[in-house]
Amino acid sequence: MRRLLLVANPAASGFTASLHRDVTEILERNFHVTAIWPNGPAQARTEATAAAADGFEVVAAMGGDGVVHQVANAIIGTSAALGIIPAGTSNVLRRIAGVPRKPRDAAETLADTTSTRVLPTLAIEEGTGDSARDHVATFAAGVGFDAEAIQESERRPLNKIGLGVLHYARSTTKVARAFRDRLPTLRVSDGARTADAVAVQLQVHDHLTYLGRVPLSLGSGPKPIAAVISRVTTPRLLNLVARSAVKVNLARLPGVEIWEGFERLEITSEPPSWIEADGELLGRGSVFAAMPEPRHLLIADS
């Protein structure tokens, strides 16, 4: 029988012990299931890495985009496939991958999966030389404003559970006020173009959203896409979100450049800036690079 590691985040907003039991029982119809409740992101990634190396066919993440991000980074480039059981505040990759919204329905679909498909991702390099660290973004990443908004939201992590999207919106508005008079601190280059910015937003897939079912798109051209933003104000931010939702050309918005289909994007920051991938803070740094990830991330497909 095929083996599946179920990596659950018990702190996820929709997680309950009874739901976990039901999901496990559904998956056990067609998998030998090993279930773990890691005590943090590091253990989630370590256990997922070990399972992939041991030949597990599927490593499933039960929770929000955070645990999905950790599992994806652990198994990319291996023969293990990513499974998603949504049970968190935001489940962006679940929508992109077409996984059912309800956890039990997602488990039913995963239990019956018979194939895999490749999901495009973005490689993120942080730092240079021996100190460089590699990450993978499954749907989006950001340097500057977006990352600082997430850092602000993490100051009160319990509000994410109770307030969800409203908490993110409140954090974003607070950071937007702080950015209103900020001068560009980022130098961005793709080899052919160079620009100064206060924020860079990177998108791997058309659907990028923390606004429920509203899909946002930075552009209709080849992926990945970068929005290079030279100034952030609350009206401009709202305009950007509105245009993204109705798929109007963002390049017409003052202070925004859209770079489509880049092969390598390099960003330097002075002073160091925050960076995030899939809504997960990666830390602060002065040198970053982003490029299409050549290693395959397999996702379970029915």
C-alpha positions as CSV (number, residue, x, y, z in Angstrom):
1,M,0.0,0.0,0.0
2,R,1.2,3.5,-0.8
3,R,2.5,5.6,2.1
4,L,1.4,9.1,3.1
5,L,2.8,11.4,5.8
6,L,0.1,13.7,7.2
7,V,1.8,16.8,8.6
8,A,-0.9,18.7,10.6
9,N,-0.7,22.2,12.2
10,P,-2.9,21.9,15.3
11,A,-2.7,25.7,15.7
12,A,-4.5,26.3,12.4
13,S,-7.8,28.1,12.8
14,G,-9.9,25.3,11.4
15,F,-8.1,22.4,13.1
16,T,-9.8,20.1,15.6
17,A,-8.9,16.7,16.8
18,S,-12.1,15.2,15.5
19,L,-11.5,16.7,12.0
20,H,-8.0,15.3,12.0
21,R,-9.4,11.8,13.0
22,D,-11.9,12.0,10.2
23,V,-9.3,13.0,7.6
24,T,-7.0,10.3,8.7
25,E,-9.7,7.6,8.4
26,I,-10.6,8.8,4.9
27,L,-7.0,8.7,3.8
28,E,-6.4,5.3,5.3
29,R,-8.8,3.8,2.7
30,N,-6.0,3.9,0.1
31,F,-2.9,4.9,2.0
32,H,-0.8,3.7,5.0
33,V,-1.0,7.0,6.9
34,T,1.7,8.2,9.3
35,A,0.3,11.3,11.1
36,I,2.4,13.8,13.0
37,W,1.7,17.1,14.8
38,P,5.0,19.0,14.6
39,N,5.9,21.5,17.2
40,G,6.8,24.2,14.7
41,P,7.9,24.9,11.1
42,A,11.4,23.5,11.5
43,Q,10.1,20.1,12.6
44,A,7.4,20.1,9.9
45,R,10.1,20.6,7.3
46,T,12.5,18.0,8.8
47,E,9.8,15.3,9.0
48,A,8.6,16.0,5.5
49,T,12.2,15.8,4.2
50,A,12.8,12.5,5.9
51,A,9.6,11.0,4.5
52,A,10.4,12.0,1.0
53,A,13.9,10.5,1.3
54,D,12.3,7.3,2.7
55,G,10.1,7.0,-0.4
56,F,6.7,8.1,0.8
57,E,4.5,8.7,-2.2
58,V,2.6,11.6,-0.7
59,V,3.4,14.2,2.0
60,A,0.1,16.0,2.9
61,A,-0.1,19.3,4.7
62,M,-3.1,19.9,6.9
63,G,-3.5,23.5,7.9
64,G,-3.0,26.9,6.2
65,D,-0.4,28.2,3.7
66,G,2.3,28.1,6.3
67,V,2.5,24.3,6.7
68,V,2.0,23.9,3.0
69,H,5.0,26.2,2.4
70,Q,7.1,24.1,4.7
71,V,6.2,20.8,3.2
72,A,6.6,22.1,-0.3
73,N,10.1,23.4,0.5
74,A,11.0,20.0,2.0
75,I,9.9,17.7,-0.9
76,I,10.6,19.8,-4.0
77,G,12.9,17.9,-6.4
78,T,11.9,14.5,-5.0
79,S,9.4,11.9,-6.2
80,A,7.0,12.7,-3.2
81,A,3.8,14.5,-4.1
82,L,2.3,17.4,-2.1
83,G,-1.2,16.9,-0.8
84,I,-3.3,19.7,0.7
85,I,-5.9,19.4,3.4
86,P,-7.1,23.0,4.0
87,A,-7.7,24.0,7.6
88,G,-6.2,27.4,8.0
89,T,-6.9,31.2,7.9
90,S,-5.8,31.4,4.3
91,N,-5.4,28.6,1.8
92,V,-4.2,30.3,-1.4
93,L,-2.4,27.4,-2.9
94,R,-5.5,25.2,-2.3
95,R,-7.4,27.5,-4.6
96,I,-4.7,27.6,-7.2
97,A,-4.4,23.8,-7.2
98,G,-8.1,23.2,-7.4
99,V,-8.3,21.4,-4.1
100,P,-11.8,21.3,-2.5
101,R,-12.5,23.9,0.1
102,K,-13.8,21.6,2.8
103,P,-11.1,19.4,4.6
104,R,-13.1,16.2,4.4
105,D,-13.8,16.7,0.7
106,A,-10.1,17.4,0.1
107,A,-9.3,14.2,1.9
108,E,-11.7,12.3,-0.2
109,T,-10.1,13.7,-3.4
110,L,-6.6,13.0,-2.1
111,A,-7.5,9.4,-1.1
112,D,-8.6,8.7,-4.6
113,T,-5.6,10.4,-6.3
114,T,-4.0,8.3,-9.0
115,S,-1.5,10.7,-10.6
116,T,0.6,13.8,-10.1
117,R,1.3,17.1,-12.0
118,V,4.0,19.6,-11.8
119,L,3.3,22.9,-10.1
120,P,5.5,25.9,-11.2
121,T,7.3,27.6,-8.3
122,L,9.8,30.4,-7.7
123,A,13.3,30.0,-6.3
124,I,14.3,32.7,-3.7
125,E,18.0,33.3,-2.8
126,E,18.7,35.3,0.3
127,G,22.2,36.5,0.9
128,T,25.4,35.6,-1.0
129,G,28.3,33.1,-0.7
130,D,28.5,30.6,2.1
131,S,25.8,32.5,4.1
132,A,23.2,32.3,1.3
133,R,19.9,30.5,2.0
134,D,17.5,29.0,-0.5
135,H,13.7,29.1,-0.4
136,V,10.9,28.2,-2.7
137,A,7.7,30.2,-3.1
138,T,4.7,28.2,-4.3
139,F,2.6,31.2,-5.3
140,A,4.1,34.6,-4.3
141,A,6.8,36.4,-2.6
142,G,7.5,40.0,-1.6
143,V,10.3,42.3,-0.4
144,G,9.6,45.5,1.4
145,F,6.0,46.6,2.0
146,D,4.2,43.3,1.6
147,A,6.7,41.6,3.9
148,E,6.5,44.3,6.5
149,A,2.7,44.1,6.5
150,I,3.0,40.3,7.3
151,Q,5.6,41.1,10.0
152,E,3.2,43.6,11.6
153,S,0.4,40.9,11.5
154,E,2.7,38.5,13.3
155,R,3.0,40.8,16.2
156,R,-0.5,39.6,17.3
157,P,-0.7,36.0,15.9
158,L,-3.8,35.1,17.8
159,N,-5.7,37.8,15.9
160,K,-5.2,35.8,12.7
161,I,-7.4,33.1,14.1
162,G,-10.1,35.3,15.4
163,L,-10.2,38.1,12.7
164,G,-8.6,36.4,9.7
165,V,-8.6,38.7,6.6
166,L,-9.7,41.7,8.7
167,H,-6.5,41.3,10.8
168,Y,-4.3,41.3,7.6
169,A,-6.2,44.4,6.3
170,R,-5.7,46.3,9.5
171,S,-2.0,45.4,9.5
172,T,-1.6,46.4,5.9
173,T,-3.3,49.8,6.5
174,K,-1.0,50.5,9.4
175,V,2.1,49.7,7.4
176,A,0.8,51.8,4.4
177,R,0.7,54.8,6.6
178,A,4.4,54.3,7.7
179,F,5.4,53.9,4.0
180,R,3.6,57.0,2.8
181,D,6.8,59.2,2.9
182,R,9.4,56.5,2.6
183,L,12.0,56.9,-0.1
184,P,13.0,53.9,-2.2
185,T,15.5,51.6,-0.5
186,L,15.5,48.7,-3.0
187,R,17.5,48.5,-6.2
188,V,15.9,46.0,-8.6
189,S,17.4,44.6,-11.8
190,D,16.7,41.8,-14.2
191,G,19.8,42.3,-16.4
192,A,18.0,44.5,-18.9
193,R,16.1,46.9,-16.6
194,T,16.9,48.6,-13.4
195,A,14.6,50.5,-11.0
196,D,14.5,51.9,-7.5
197,A,11.5,50.8,-5.3
198,V,10.0,50.6,-1.8
199,A,8.4,47.2,-2.6
200,V,8.6,44.3,-5.0
201,Q,5.8,41.9,-5.3
202,L,6.4,38.6,-7.1
203,Q,3.7,36.3,-8.5
204,V,4.1,32.7,-9.7
205,H,0.4,32.0,-10.6
206,D,-2.5,34.1,-11.8
207,H,-4.4,33.6,-8.5
208,L,-2.9,35.5,-5.6
209,T,-5.3,36.6,-2.9
210,Y,-5.8,36.9,0.8
211,L,-9.3,38.3,0.1
212,G,-11.4,35.2,0.2
213,R,-12.5,34.1,-3.3
214,V,-11.3,37.3,-5.0
215,P,-8.5,36.4,-7.4
216,L,-5.8,39.0,-8.0
217,S,-3.4,39.1,-10.9
218,L,-0.4,41.3,-11.5
219,G,-0.5,40.7,-15.2
220,S,-1.6,38.4,-18.0
221,G,1.9,37.8,-19.5
222,P,4.4,34.9,-18.8
223,K,5.1,34.0,-15.3
224,P,6.8,34.8,-13.0
225,I,5.7,38.5,-12.8
226,A,7.1,41.2,-10.7
227,A,5.4,44.4,-9.6
228,V,8.1,47.0,-8.9
229,I,6.5,49.7,-6.8
230,S,8.2,53.1,-6.2
231,R,5.8,54.6,-3.8
232,V,3.1,53.2,-1.4
233,T,0.1,55.2,-0.3
234,T,-3.3,53.8,0.9
235,P,-5.2,55.2,-2.1
236,R,-2.6,53.8,-4.5
237,L,-2.7,50.4,-2.6
238,L,-6.5,50.2,-2.9
239,N,-6.2,51.2,-6.6
240,L,-3.7,48.4,-7.2
241,V,-5.8,45.8,-5.5
242,A,-8.9,46.9,-7.4
243,R,-7.1,46.8,-10.7
244,S,-5.7,43.4,-9.9
245,A,-9.1,42.1,-9.1
246,V,-10.6,43.2,-12.5
247,K,-7.3,42.4,-14.4
248,V,-6.7,46.0,-15.6
249,N,-3.2,46.7,-16.8
250,L,-1.3,47.7,-13.6
251,A,1.5,49.3,-15.6
252,R,-0.8,52.3,-16.2
253,L,-0.8,52.9,-12.4
254,P,1.7,55.7,-11.5
255,G,4.7,54.4,-9.6
256,V,4.2,50.7,-10.6
257,E,6.2,48.8,-13.2
258,I,5.3,45.3,-14.3
259,W,8.1,43.0,-15.3
260,E,6.9,39.8,-16.9
261,G,8.7,36.5,-17.6
262,F,12.0,37.4,-16.0
263,E,14.8,34.8,-15.8
264,R,16.5,36.2,-12.8
265,L,15.6,39.2,-10.7
266,E,18.2,40.7,-8.3
267,I,17.3,43.0,-5.4
268,T,19.6,44.9,-3.1
269,S,18.4,46.8,0.0
270,E,20.0,49.4,2.1
271,P,19.1,49.2,4.9
272,P,18.1,45.5,5.1
273,S,14.5,44.7,4.2
274,W,12.0,42.1,5.2
275,I,11.2,39.3,2.7
276,E,8.3,36.9,2.7
277,A,7.3,33.8,0.6
278,D,3.7,32.4,0.6
279,G,2.9,34.7,3.5
280,E,5.8,33.3,5.6
281,L,8.4,35.7,6.9
282,L,11.9,34.6,5.8
283,G,13.7,37.3,7.7
284,R,15.6,40.5,6.8
285,G,18.4,40.9,4.3
286,S,20.3,43.1,1.9
287,V,20.7,40.9,-1.1
288,F,18.0,38.7,-2.8
289,A,17.4,37.0,-6.1
290,A,14.3,35.3,-7.6
291,M,14.1,33.0,-10.6
292,P,11.9,30.2,-11.9
293,E,12.6,27.1,-9.8
294,P,14.1,24.4,-12.1
295,R,13.3,21.5,-9.7
296,H,9.8,20.0,-10.0
297,L,7.2,20.3,-7.2
298,L,4.8,17.4,-7.7
299,I,1.2,17.8,-6.5
300,A,-1.2,15.0,-6.1
301,D,-3.8,15.0,-8.8
302,S,-7.0,13.0,-9.0
